[in-house]
Amino acid sequence: MYTIKPIVVSAFAMLVLAGCGAGKQASKTNTPIAETAPVVLVKKAPIADNDLKRWSHLDLIKDTIPGMSVDKAYAELLKDKKGVKVIVGIVDSGVDIEHEDLKDMIWINVNEIPNNGIDDDNNGYIDDMYGWNFLGDAVDENLEMTRIVKKGDDGSQQYKDALAAYNAKYEKTLEDKQQVDFLLEVHKTIKDALKKKVYTLEDLNTITSADPKVMQSKAIMTQILTNSGPTFNPESELEDYRESVYNQLNFNLNKNFDGRKIVGDNPEDITDTKYGNNIVFGPDKEKALHGTHVAGIIAQVRNNNLGGDGVANHVEILTVRAVPDGDEYDKDIALAIRYAVDNGAKVINGSFGKGFSPHKQWVYDAIQYAAKKDVLIVHAAGNDGNNIDLTENINYPNDAEDNIREFSDNVLTIGAINKVYGESVIAPFSNYGTLNVDVYAPGQEIYATVPNNKYKYLQGTSMASPNAAGVATLIRSYYPSLTASQVKHILMDSGILLPAMVKIGEDSNTEAQSVNMTSKSRKMVNAYNALIMAEKMSKN
């Protein structure tokens, strides 16, 4: 589980940081953008709404925004090329396959006759026309640490670690509850003063009152709106924050809650596979928000004047619902990976993760199975602002049993950057690590599809991962002879270097660190460079 990082939390906790430099002209030939850390004139003016909706597709040199140069790649490198369809597995909370901007990009199982109650293709899943839902009607779930603690003290180190993590998490969530309750009261005070639910900085500036509570609330919301940017909607963002915190207390950390009973399987038995159903957006389509947003980042139709644009154009989305509102089960993830592989996926996106993995070998076996079938798995690094090289911060699933040596070369782990190039370009919530984060991609304020024909800005490494997966899909579409391992290393090697000194972690008062601390590559994904490298590699 990766909760989407609420914008309000970052806005309340951080100060705006800026940088500046000298300008540089873009090359007119199809040569890679400089791999050395470029000197750019950082955009000072507000980003236009249309640019903000697609900033991850823009170009650092041309637009002074650290996007992935997707537009430049289409305009200069792909305009006269034809790609092949690539199936992308979305292992997530479900996808709204009826969304206006996704419905034409959905994988269909041509070997299955719809709704006849028969497993026509004999793959073990009845009427799996668009994928499979391993969660059935389950939505909310415990965290893995909660499940371990609930089983009782077995004397293991895992139990001790889970108990310590649970107690710390519970105390932190109680603090978050106090904060969100306070902010909701502040918001109510402003709504009452302005007689409106949604307001801007300009509206706040009109407030005058002799009531100290009103003026204090004005000061707090002014700080939040100033730091949060133009996409911030106080009514919806605070409600999202409240729901996230209360769900943690009511479900994720509630030892008396059993979210798995409704599924009807034994999650401790990997051979028990006859469970779930074919409703890939789950029992409540609105709860498929996370997966629908991830799918849109990769595949929403380009240049159709709806929402944003997807990174890839020749793509079919295969939905595997395996991530609840809580921590995913190892069994579900292992079977989900195998299902996607067996049904032709060449790229799998995994925007999920957790700190404990009792049956991690099941997932490791599935990763290696994917490797044998030449499938690339793109995985989000996580949103705790931690160094995941440290044993206490391990982020599962990973591709190194000892958290050091990779056992497979088909997993690409993605950290998140924001839209301002400089020492604060790494999103403060993004995990980092010299060994366990491979490369960075845009993950803050990303605009994409959400259920029921809507669109929304969300942020997290959950959004960075599909941006990178979209570029991987482009390469596999236009250069299908390249292997999963080759595509992984193209994304790492062809990227643009991050600044030499960067801030990492959520403490805004820390000093900038060497870029060497960030990741293996020290780079951010660039589609233009990646396609040029893919062209050269394919010829060799």
Protein Blocks (a to p, Z undefined) as FASTA:
>chain_A
ZZdddfklmmmmpccdddddddddddfbdcdddfbdcdddddfbdcdfklmmmmmmmcfk
lnopacehlmmmmmmmmmmcccdddddddddebpafkbfklmmmcccdfkbcehklpafk
onopahilnbccfklmafbdcdfklmmmmnopehiaklmmmmmmmmmmmmmmmmmmmmmm
mmmmmmmmmmmmnopabdcfklmmmpccfbfklmmmmmmmmmmmmmnojmlcfklmmmmm
mmmmmmmmmmmmmmkbcfklmnopafkbmklmbgcjfbfnbjblklmmmmmmmmmmmmgc
ehklpacadfbfbdcdddddfbdcbdddfklmmmmmmmmmmnopabdcdddddfbdfklm
mmmmmmmmmmmnopacdddebjnhpafkbmklcccddfbfnomaccbfcbccdddddfbe
cjklpcfklccdfklpfbdcdfehpadddehhiacddedjklmmmmmmmmmmmmmmmmmm
bcfklmmmmmmmmmccddfbdcedjblkbccddfklmpmnopacdfklmmmmmmmmmmZZ
